[in-house]
């Protein structure tokens, strides 16, 4: 998509969830 993401999350579990969702989305786009 040509986008760069900057995210800030205090809770590691929410960071992990977001990271997994982003990675799955990127895989689906390829």
PyMOL commands that set and color helices and strands:
alter all, ss='L'
color gray80, all
select helices_A, chain A and resi 12-29
alter helices_A, ss='H'
color red, helices_A
deselect
rebuild
show_as cartoon
